[in-house]
Amino acid sequence: MLERPDAVLAAIPLLAVSGLVVRSAIAMTGVATGLLAIPLAPVGYLAALVFVFRELLTGPVATAAAET
């Protein structure tokens, strides 16, 4: 059974790679220029970082820390 910690650990690398995947998809289709696709690579890393901070500040870790 998939529990919350497992889902969180699986989501972090998926978010980090998502920016590169979207950038590659745009570049391969030729819909946009390379200049348009450049800012998409760091977006995945930023999303993963925000997700980690959100889990630390509002998730079960923060709830357990507030109770003690």
MDAnalysis code that builds the backbone (N, CA, C; Angstrom):
import MDAnalysis as mda
import numpy as np

u = mda.Universe.empty(204, n_residues=68, atom_resindex=np.repeat(np.arange(68), 3), trajectory=True)
u.add_TopologyAttr("name", ["N", "CA", "C"] * 68)
u.add_TopologyAttr("resid", np.arange(1, 69))
u.add_TopologyAttr("resname", ["MET", "LEU", "GLU", "ARG", "PRO", "ASP", "ALA", "VAL", "LEU", "ALA", "ALA", "ILE", "PRO", "LEU", "LEU", "ALA", "VAL", "SER", "GLY", "LEU", "VAL", "VAL", "ARG", "SER", "ALA", "ILE", "ALA", "MET", "THR", "GLY", "VAL", "ALA", "THR", "GLY", "LEU", "LEU", "ALA", "ILE", "PRO", "LEU", "ALA", "PRO", "VAL", "GLY", "TYR", "LEU", "ALA", "ALA", "LEU", "VAL", "PHE", "VAL", "PHE", "ARG", "GLU", "LEU", "LEU", "THR", "GLY", "PRO", "VAL", "ALA", "THR", "ALA", "ALA", "ALA", "GLU", "THR"])
u.atoms.positions = np.array([
    [0.835, -1.172, 0.000],
    [0.000, 0.000, 0.000],
    [0.889, 1.248, 0.000],
    [0.535, 2.198, -0.825],
    [1.306, 3.433, -0.944],
    [0.873, 4.408, 0.150],
    [1.835, 4.823, 0.952],
    [1.535, 5.757, 2.028],
    [2.115, 7.132, 1.693],
    [1.779, 8.125, 2.501],
    [2.175, 9.507, 2.241],
    [3.690, 9.688, 2.119],
    [4.503, 9.147, 3.042],
    [5.959, 9.358, 2.872],
    [6.494, 8.778, 1.566],
    [5.941, 7.651, 1.135],
    [6.385, 7.070, -0.128],
    [6.005, 7.956, -1.305],
    [4.810, 8.510, -1.261],
    [4.363, 9.388, -2.348],
    [5.187, 10.667, -2.395],
    [5.524, 11.204, -1.237],
    [6.338, 12.425, -1.184],
    [7.724, 12.160, -1.753],
    [8.322, 11.055, -1.363],
    [9.660, 10.724, -1.868],
    [9.647, 10.436, -3.362],
    [8.558, 9.908, -3.879],
    [8.464, 9.651, -5.317],
    [8.204, 10.935, -6.099],
    [7.511, 11.889, -5.494],
    [7.158, 13.118, -6.206],
    [8.333, 14.065, -6.382],
    [9.284, 14.042, -5.478],
    [10.399, 14.999, -5.545],
    [11.224, 14.839, -6.831],
    [11.719, 13.642, -7.156],
    [12.482, 13.552, -8.416],
    [11.613, 13.748, -9.658],
    [10.335, 13.375, -9.578],
    [9.459, 13.595, -10.724],
    [9.270, 15.080, -10.996],
    [9.117, 15.862, -9.956],
    [9.009, 17.308, -10.134],
    [10.305, 17.900, -10.658],
    [11.437, 17.411, -10.157],
    [12.727, 17.950, -10.585],
    [12.975, 17.696, -12.070],
    [12.539, 16.566, -12.566],
    [12.776, 16.206, -13.970],
    [11.703, 16.797, -14.887],
    [10.572, 17.179, -14.328],
    [9.461, 17.634, -15.166],
    [9.817, 18.862, -16.006],
    [10.605, 19.775, -15.464],
    [11.002, 20.949, -16.239],
    [11.830, 20.573, -17.448],
    [12.727, 19.619, -17.285],
    [13.554, 19.179, -18.408],
    [12.729, 18.445, -19.452],
    [11.757, 17.675, -19.005],
    [10.900, 16.929, -19.938],
    [10.058, 17.894, -20.765],
    [9.473, 18.876, -20.119],
    [8.667, 19.857, -20.854],
    [9.538, 20.649, -21.823],
    [10.723, 21.014, -21.381],
    [11.637, 21.763, -22.256],
    [12.023, 20.925, -23.476],
    [12.308, 19.649, -23.261],
    [12.668, 18.775, -24.375],
    [11.500, 18.583, -25.334],
    [10.303, 18.435, -24.788],
    [9.125, 18.260, -25.647],
    [8.881, 19.489, -26.510],
    [9.047, 20.667, -25.938],
    [8.848, 21.898, -26.720],
    [9.930, 22.027, -27.785],
    [11.151, 21.703, -27.419],
    [12.248, 21.840, -28.386],
    [12.104, 20.841, -29.536],
    [11.633, 19.626, -29.235],
    [11.518, 18.614, -30.291],
    [10.357, 18.894, -31.237],
    [9.288, 19.484, -30.742],
    [8.166, 19.765, -31.633],
    [8.422, 20.968, -32.526],
    [9.324, 21.838, -32.124],
    [9.627, 23.008, -32.925],
    [8.577, 24.095, -32.801],
    [7.681, 23.962, -31.832],
    [6.631, 24.956, -31.650],
    [7.225, 26.276, -31.171],
    [8.202, 26.209, -30.317],
    [8.791, 27.422, -29.757],
    [10.287, 27.437, -30.056],
    [10.851, 28.583, -29.904],
    [12.286, 28.703, -30.111],
    [13.029, 28.235, -28.869],
    [14.305, 28.110, -28.962],
    [15.122, 27.717, -27.820],
    [15.079, 28.741, -26.702],
    [14.918, 29.988, -27.049],
    [14.846, 31.033, -26.030],
    [13.604, 30.891, -25.162],
    [12.526, 30.413, -25.746],
    [11.310, 30.210, -24.974],
    [11.438, 29.006, -24.041],
    [12.166, 27.992, -24.458],
    [12.283, 26.769, -23.677],
    [13.345, 26.850, -22.586],
    [14.245, 27.807, -22.650],
    [15.336, 27.905, -21.675],
    [14.835, 28.043, -20.240],
    [13.876, 28.902, -19.935],
    [13.472, 29.061, -18.535],
    [12.720, 27.869, -17.957],
    [12.334, 26.909, -18.766],
    [11.560, 25.786, -18.256],
    [12.401, 24.778, -17.479],
    [13.682, 24.685, -17.741],
    [14.513, 23.697, -17.043],
    [14.586, 23.961, -15.543],
    [14.851, 25.170, -15.089],
    [14.920, 25.401, -13.645],
    [13.558, 25.362, -12.950],
    [12.478, 25.432, -13.710],
    [11.152, 25.420, -13.092],
    [10.896, 24.101, -12.367],
    [11.352, 23.001, -12.924],
    [11.167, 21.704, -12.268],
    [11.922, 21.621, -10.953],
    [13.150, 22.104, -10.948],
    [13.937, 22.099, -9.719],
    [13.313, 23.014, -8.671],
    [12.815, 24.154, -9.104],
    [12.159, 25.080, -8.192],
    [10.874, 24.476, -7.622],
    [10.119, 23.781, -8.455],
    [8.895, 23.124, -7.988],
    [9.215, 22.047, -6.957],
    [10.277, 21.287, -7.172],
    [10.670, 20.260, -6.200],
    [11.110, 20.900, -4.889],
    [11.839, 22.001, -4.959],
    [12.282, 22.694, -3.752],
    [11.096, 23.264, -2.969],
    [10.155, 23.861, -3.671],
    [8.953, 24.394, -3.021],
    [8.157, 23.269, -2.382],
    [8.074, 22.134, -3.056],
    [7.351, 20.980, -2.519],
    [8.000, 20.484, -1.223],
    [9.313, 20.421, -1.193],
    [10.019, 19.969, 0.010],
    [9.791, 20.952, 1.155],
    [9.919, 22.243, 0.885],
    [9.695, 23.235, 1.938],
    [8.249, 23.226, 2.427],
    [7.305, 23.016, 1.513],
    [5.902, 22.952, 1.912],
    [5.660, 21.760, 2.815],
    [6.268, 20.641, 2.499],
    [6.118, 19.450, 3.343],
    [6.746, 19.668, 4.717],
    [7.871, 20.356, 4.746],
    [8.534, 20.596, 6.028],
    [7.805, 21.623, 6.878],
    [7.185, 22.606, 6.235],
    [6.554, 23.687, 6.989],
    [5.085, 23.430, 7.321],
    [4.378, 22.670, 6.490],
    [2.957, 22.455, 6.735],
    [2.559, 20.989, 6.796],
    [3.473, 20.094, 6.540],
    [3.138, 18.669, 6.511],
    [3.169, 18.041, 7.889],
    [3.230, 16.734, 7.930],
    [3.235, 16.006, 9.197],
    [4.446, 16.321, 10.082],
    [5.559, 16.657, 9.469],
    [6.756, 16.989, 10.261],
    [6.501, 18.254, 11.076],
    [5.913, 19.250, 10.448],
    [5.627, 20.497, 11.169],
    [4.563, 20.285, 12.229],
    [3.583, 19.454, 11.941],
    [2.538, 19.162, 12.930],
    [3.114, 18.462, 14.137],
    [3.986, 17.495, 13.908],
    [4.616, 16.774, 15.017],
    [5.538, 17.681, 15.810],
    [6.234, 18.594, 15.148],
    [7.119, 19.508, 15.837],
    [6.352, 20.525, 16.675],
    [5.187, 20.928, 16.200],
    [4.372, 21.900, 16.926],
    [3.753, 21.299, 18.192],
    [3.519, 19.999, 18.159],
    [2.911, 19.332, 19.308],
    [3.883, 19.134, 20.460],
    [5.172, 19.100, 20.172],
    [6.157, 18.873, 21.242],
    [6.635, 20.149, 21.842],
])
